[in-house]
Amino acid sequence: MIRLDVWLTLPSGESLMAGALIVSDPDPVRGGLQGQFRYAPEYLEYPQAFPLDPLNLSLSMKTFDADRPREGVHGVFEDSLPDDWGRRLMIRRHKLSRNVQRVPNLLRLLGNQGLGALSYVEEGRPEVKTTGISCRHLQELALLAQKFEQEPATADDDELSLLFQAGSSPGGARPKALVTDDKGAYLAKFASAKDRLDVVSLEAAVMALARRAGIETADTKIFALGTTEKCLLVRRFDINAAGGRNHLVSMQSLLKADGYYNAGYRDLAEVIKYISSQPGHDLHKLYRQMVFNIMIGNTDDHLKNFIMLHDDTGWRLSPAFDLLPNIGFNKEHVLRIGMETLPPNAGALLAEAKYFGIKRRQEAMEVITEIHGAVSEWPKVFRKFNVPEKDAVSIGKDIGRRLKITET
C-alpha cells in the first residue's frame, strides 16, 4: 500500500496539506489498483480552499474512490506526471522494473518536481522550489536528450544526470526539459531524431501566428544551440512571477476521459460554463482557438492540450500551448467540431458559435475573418522563423486547403 500526503502550493508561495492519497497493492488476480483521496480537515477549514478537481473532487469530508483501476488515482493527480518522454526518464533514473512503474509509485518519486501546484510526500513537508536546470546548460541538455532518444543503452546514468535533474512536463513523446533563467521558468522543446520536418521552427511560427490571430498563448522564443541547432522555450504558466504556483487540471481529467475517447469542443465549452470564473471570456477564447486549430491544421488537439488553471481569481482557461500545423498529415482532428472530426467549412463554424456563447452571427463572422486573415500570412511568418522551404511547401498545401474551405 502507498500513502501519500498531497500538498498544494498557492500563488503566494504558501504551502498547505490538501489531503491524502491511499492506494492499495495491485490485485493479485486482476492487477487493478484501488485508490482513495480524502481532503485534510485543516484544508477544508482554510478560507481560500478550493476543490482540486471542481467536477470530481468537491470540497467535502467524504472519501473519494478513484474509479481508475489501471492508475489508482484521480486524473488530476496524474496530471502532475510527465507523459511518455518524462516517464521514460523517471523509469531510467530510478531503475524501475515494469511491475513498479505504476502511477502512485511515480507520484511518490516525483515529489515536488511536477507541473502545477501539487507535491507528493510520504511524510513531512515538501520543500517546493522552481524546478529546472539553468538555461546555460541547454546545449548540453539537447545533446543528452539526443543520446537518450537514439542510444539509451550506451549512455550511463552519471552521464545522463543533468537530463534527469531537468526532468520534463506532460506533453507526449518528444524530447524536452525544464529550465530556468533570471526571468522565469520554461519548458525547452528539442528536435527529435524521428522528425521528418523542422518541428521546432514550425511550432515557433504557429505560436506567433496564433498571437496574430488574437489568441492568448504561452510566451515562446527560439534559443540557438550552437550554429545550426535550436530549441523552443515555452514559458511555464503554472509558476508566477513571485515563485508561487497556479494549480491546474486537464480537460481530460475533468471529463474523466481515459483511454480512447470520443469528445468534442462542445464538451470543453460545457466544462467552462460550469467552472470558469470568467465563462464568457473563456468560451470566446476556446472558440477562437478552435477556429485557429482548424485553419492551421492542428489536428493533434487532444484533451490534455486544454487546461483549466486556478489562480487568485478562480478557474480559467489556460493560455494556448502545443500549437502545431498538421505535421502528421492527418485527415481528422482528435476533437469533434460539432458532430464531425473532418475540417468544417465557414458555415459549420458559424453554426457552432452559439455553443460558445456567441449569439450574433456577425460577431462569429468577424472572428472567423480575423483568424483567416492572420493564418493567411503563414508564408511570411514561416520565413521569419526560418522554416525550411520544403517543409513550408509541404505544410502549406494543407493550410491552403483549409483556408479555402473556411473562406467567408
Secondary structure by P-SEA (a helix, b strand, c coil): cbbbbbbbbcccccccccbbbbbcccccccbbbbbbbbcccccccccccccccccccccccbbbbccccccccccccccccccaaaaaaaaaaaccccccccaaaaaaaacccccccbbbbcccccccccccccccaaaaaaaaaaaaaccccccccccaaaaaaacccccccccccccccccbbbbbbbbbcccccaaaaaaaaaaaaaaaacccccbbbbbbccccbbbbbbbbcccccccbbbbbbccccccccccbbbbcaaaaaaaaacccccaaaaaaaaaaaaaaaaaacccccccccbbbbbcccccccccccccccccccccccccccccccccccaaaaaaaccccccccaaaaaaaaaaaaaaaaaaaaaaaaacccaaaaaaaaaaaaaaaaaacc
